[in-house]
Amino acid sequence: MKNVFKIDLKVVLFILTVMVCLAVVLFAQGNARSNGDVTDTAIRTSEAEVCNFLLLGTDKAAGLSDVIMLVSVNLSNGSINFMQIPRDTYFECGSTYKKLNGAPQTLGSVKAFAESLGDAMGIKINYYLSLGLEAVQKMVDFVSGIEVDVPFDMDYEDKSQNLSIHLKAGKQTLDGKSAVEFLRYRAGYITGDLGRINAQKLFMNAFVKRIGEMGNPLALFNLCRLVLSNSETNIKESDIFSLCLKYARVKGGSVSYMTAPGEALQDANSGAWYYILSHSSMAELVCDRFGAREDKKDFDKAKRFVDINEKSFYDIYNKFCEVKIYSADDVENNEVNIN
């Protein structure tokens, strides 16, 4: 039987999902390497149907956004799509540092980054939200913890970061402190960032489910206020009511998780690792699920996601890379490959 999150508070669920989901994907580090197979085909969306959110997890000390995610809420069919974009994604923004996680700092603000990223992708980003690590623990504790099936024993020590992680494998309820440890763990994934990103999907889905189980409208709204008060955002409390009223009219709905299609590449000159987006795959994805303005030609007109002087970059950029799209049931049933 399909796992359906039955909730009476749909009017507030979606905005909470959008804002709180960032708590489960903060501070992923390392080089991204991901690919997979297409499992479904989305109905082509238009800009008028979709509300897009840019969610960032920011390391306040380093000034880098180590988690970058786009979330689309389709106001016609009720679907919600989460797309994680690897932090090492190549992006030209007028700096010698060419990785996407440094773009907000280079451009001067999250607002400027949202505008720049939206323009490059050919989509409209309606809202942005940037959270720091301290907000994660507060939000997880607010919902009384999240049940997660930890895929394997996680043990890691780093005295320089005052970090001591010791989590046992198996299904368990993580409080705020242990949730942060789960999300910061980075040493044991065989597949590098692919395994870590997929683990984040598992946690994200668990958080969505927990929010759906909450039965107190006032508590849910207070959670919204907690998120807003601990973030840099253009979302206002009035926006929450407006968007919830629109979403309340929608019948049905689904939740999907994906990683931006592309491949990792080491620069032969600098030795730095980059993640290069696939132009055709991304163009199709933003048209199908994120309300691209016109057609596939709108994606990256200025070639900001590729170094035009590097053939090896262009080879990946011009390659079609399939993307694995996970449903909530896939994640719930442990069908995501985490190792």
C-alpha positions in Angstrom: 0.0 0.0 0.0 1.2 3.5 -0.8 2.3 5.6 2.1 0.1 8.7 2.2 0.6 11.5 4.7 -3.0 12.0 5.8 -3.4 15.5 7.3 -6.2 17.9 8.0 -3.9 20.9 8.2 -2.9 21.0 4.5 -3.5 24.7 4.5 -0.3 25.2 6.5 1.6 22.1 5.7 3.2 23.1 2.4 4.7 26.4 3.6 6.1 24.6 6.6 7.5 21.9 4.4 9.2 24.5 2.2 10.8 26.4 5.1 11.6 23.6 7.5 13.0 21.1 5.0 16.3 23.0 4.9 17.0 21.8 8.4 17.7 18.3 7.0 20.2 19.3 4.4 22.6 21.7 6.1 26.3 21.7 5.8 27.0 18.9 3.3 30.6 19.1 2.3 32.8 17.5 -0.4 32.7 16.9 -4.1 29.4 15.9 -5.6 29.1 12.9 -7.9 25.6 11.8 -8.8 23.7 10.2 -11.6 20.8 7.8 -12.0 17.8 6.9 -14.0 14.6 8.8 -14.8 11.7 7.1 -13.1 8.8 9.4 -14.1 7.9 12.3 -16.4 6.4 15.5 -15.0 3.7 17.6 -16.7 5.1 20.7 -18.3 4.6 23.7 -15.9 4.3 27.4 -16.5 5.6 30.3 -14.4 2.1 31.2 -13.3 1.5 27.7 -11.9 4.6 27.4 -9.8 6.0 29.2 -6.8 9.8 28.7 -6.4 11.8 28.9 -3.2 15.6 29.1 -2.9 16.8 27.5 0.3 20.4 27.9 1.6 22.3 26.4 4.4 25.0 28.9 5.2 28.2 28.6 7.2 28.3 32.0 8.9 32.0 31.7 9.7 33.2 30.9 6.2 30.4 32.9 4.4 29.7 29.9 2.1 26.3 28.4 1.3 27.1 24.7 1.6 23.6 23.7 0.9 21.7 25.0 -2.1 18.2 23.8 -2.9 15.3 24.8 -5.1 11.8 24.0 -4.1 8.8 24.3 -6.4 5.2 24.3 -5.2 2.8 23.7 -8.0 -0.4 25.6 -7.3 -2.3 23.7 -10.0 -1.7 20.1 -9.1 -0.4 20.3 -5.5 3.0 18.8 -6.2 6.2 19.8 -4.3 9.6 19.3 -5.9 12.9 19.4 -4.0 16.0 19.8 -6.1 19.4 19.8 -4.4 22.2 21.6 -6.3 25.7 20.5 -5.3 27.7 23.2 -3.6 30.7 22.7 -6.0 28.5 23.5 -9.1 30.5 25.7 -11.5 28.9 29.2 -11.7 30.4 32.4 -13.1 29.5 35.3 -10.9 32.4 37.8 -11.4 34.8 36.2 -9.0 37.9 34.0 -9.2 36.0 31.6 -7.0 33.8 29.7 -9.4 31.7 27.5 -7.2 28.0 28.1 -6.6 28.4 28.1 -2.8 30.4 31.3 -2.9 28.0 33.2 -5.1 25.8 34.8 -2.4 28.9 36.3 -0.7 30.4 37.5 -4.1 27.1 39.0 -5.1 26.6 40.7 -1.8 23.3 39.2 -0.6 21.0 36.2 -0.7 18.5 38.4 -2.6 21.1 39.2 -5.3 22.0 35.5 -5.6 18.3 34.5 -5.9 17.9 36.9 -8.8 21.1 35.9 -10.5 20.4 32.1 -10.2 16.8 32.5 -11.4 18.0 34.5 -14.4 20.6 31.9 -15.3 18.1 29.0 -15.0 15.3 30.9 -16.8 12.9 30.6 -13.9 11.4 33.0 -11.4 12.5 32.5 -7.8 9.7 34.0 -5.7 11.2 33.6 -2.2 14.5 32.9 -0.6 15.5 31.6 2.8 19.0 31.2 4.3 19.5 29.4 7.6 22.5 28.8 9.9 23.3 25.7 11.8 22.0 27.0 15.1 18.4 27.1 13.7 18.4 23.4 12.9 18.6 22.2 16.4 15.8 24.6 17.5 13.5 23.4 14.8 14.1 19.7 15.3 13.6 20.1 19.0 10.4 22.1 18.4 8.8 19.1 16.6 10.0 16.7 19.4 12.5 15.0 17.1 12.5 13.1 13.8 12.4 9.4 13.3 15.3 8.3 11.0 16.6 5.0 10.0 20.4 5.7 10.3 22.0 3.6 7.4 25.2 2.6 9.3 27.2 3.5 12.4 28.4 7.0 12.2 31.5 7.8 14.1 33.6 11.0 13.6 35.8 13.2 15.7 37.1 16.7 14.8 38.4 18.7 17.8 39.0 21.8 15.7 35.2 22.0 15.1 34.3 20.7 18.6 32.5 17.9 16.7 32.0 14.4 18.2 29.6 12.2 16.2 28.6 8.7 17.5 25.3 7.5 16.1 24.3 3.8 15.9 22.7 2.3 12.8 19.0 1.7 12.9 15.6 3.4 13.2 15.6 6.0 16.0 14.3 9.4 17.0 16.9 12.1 16.6 16.7 15.2 18.8 18.1 18.6 17.7 21.6 17.8 18.7 21.8 14.4 17.1 20.0 15.6 14.0 22.8 18.2 13.5 25.4 15.5 14.0 23.6 13.3 11.4 23.6 16.1 8.9 27.2 17.1 9.5 28.6 13.6 9.2 30.7 13.4 6.1 33.5 10.8 6.5 31.9 7.4 5.7 30.0 7.6 2.5 31.6 5.3 -0.1 29.9 7.3 -2.9 31.0 10.6 -1.5 28.5 13.4 -1.8 26.0 11.2 -3.6 25.5 9.1 -0.5 25.3 12.2 1.7 22.8 13.9 -0.5 20.6 10.8 -0.6 20.8 10.5 3.2 19.6 14.1 3.3 16.6 13.1 1.2 15.8 10.4 3.7 15.9 12.9 6.6 14.0 15.5 4.6 11.1 13.1 4.0 11.0 12.1 7.7 10.7 15.8 8.6 7.9 16.3 6.2 6.1 13.3 7.6 6.6 14.6 11.2 5.1 18.0 10.3 2.1 16.2 8.8 1.6 14.4 12.1 1.4 17.6 14.1 -2.2 18.4 15.0 -2.0 21.8 16.6 -2.5 24.7 14.1 -1.0 27.2 16.6 2.1 25.1 17.1 2.5 24.9 13.3 2.3 28.6 12.9 4.7 29.1 15.8 7.1 26.8 14.0 6.8 29.1 10.9 7.6 32.1 13.1 10.6 30.3 14.6 12.0 29.6 11.1 11.4 33.2 10.0 13.1 34.7 13.1 16.2 32.5 12.6 16.8 33.2 8.9 17.6 35.7 6.2 14.5 35.7 4.1 12.0 37.8 2.1 9.1 35.6 3.4 6.7 37.5 5.6 4.0 36.1 7.9 1.4 37.6 5.6 2.9 35.6 2.7 2.3 32.4 4.7 -1.4 33.1 4.9 -1.7 34.1 1.2 0.2 31.1 -0.1 -1.6 28.7 2.2 -5.0 30.0 1.0 -3.9 29.4 -2.6 -2.6 25.9 -1.9 -5.7 25.0 0.1 -7.8 25.1 -3.1 -5.6 22.4 -4.7 -6.7 18.8 -4.8 -4.2 15.9 -4.6 -0.5 16.5 -4.6 2.8 14.7 -4.3 6.4 15.2 -3.0 9.5 14.5 -5.2 13.2 14.7 -4.4 16.0 15.0 -7.0 19.6 16.1 -7.4 20.5 18.5 -10.2 21.8 16.4 -13.1 25.5 16.6 -14.0 28.9 15.2 -13.2 31.9 16.0 -11.1 35.2 17.0 -12.8 38.6 17.9 -11.5 40.2 20.9 -13.2 43.4 19.7 -14.8 45.1 23.1 -14.1 44.0 24.0 -10.6 43.2 20.6 -9.3 39.9 21.9 -7.9 36.8 19.7 -8.2 33.7 21.1 -9.8 30.2 19.8 -10.5 29.2 20.6 -14.1 25.4 20.7 -14.8 24.1 19.0 -17.9 22.5 21.7 -20.1 19.9 19.6 -21.8 19.0 17.7 -18.6 18.6 20.8 -16.5 16.7 22.6 -19.3 14.2 19.8 -19.4 13.9 19.6 -15.6 13.3 23.3 -15.0 10.6 23.3 -17.8 8.8 20.3 -16.4 8.9 21.1 -12.7 10.1 24.6 -12.0 8.0 26.8 -14.4 10.7 27.9 -16.9 9.6 31.0 -18.6 9.4 29.9 -22.2 11.4 26.9 -23.4 14.6 24.9 -23.0 16.6 27.6 -24.8 16.1 29.9 -21.8 18.4 27.8 -19.6 21.8 29.3 -19.1 21.8 31.7 -22.1 24.9 33.4 -20.9 26.8 30.1 -20.3 27.4 30.8 -16.6 27.4 27.1 -15.6 30.3 26.2 -17.8 33.9 27.4 -18.4 33.8 28.3 -22.1 37.6 27.8 -22.3 37.7 24.3 -21.0 36.7 21.5 -23.4 36.4 18.9 -20.6 33.8 21.2 -18.9 31.9 21.5 -22.2 31.9 17.8 -22.7 29.8 17.3 -19.6 27.8 20.4 -20.1 26.7 19.1 -23.5 26.1 15.6 -22.3 22.6 14.4 -21.3 22.7 13.1 -17.7 19.7 11.2 -16.4 18.4 12.2 -13.0 16.8 9.9 -10.4 13.5 11.3 -9.1 12.4 9.8 -5.8 8.9 9.9 -4.5 8.0 10.1 -0.8 7.2 6.4 -0.9 10.6 5.6 -2.4 12.3 7.4 0.5 9.9 6.0 3.1 10.5 2.5 1.9 14.3 2.8 1.9 14.7 2.7 -1.9 17.2 5.4 -1.9 20.8 4.2 -2.3 22.7 5.4 0.7 26.3 4.1 1.1 
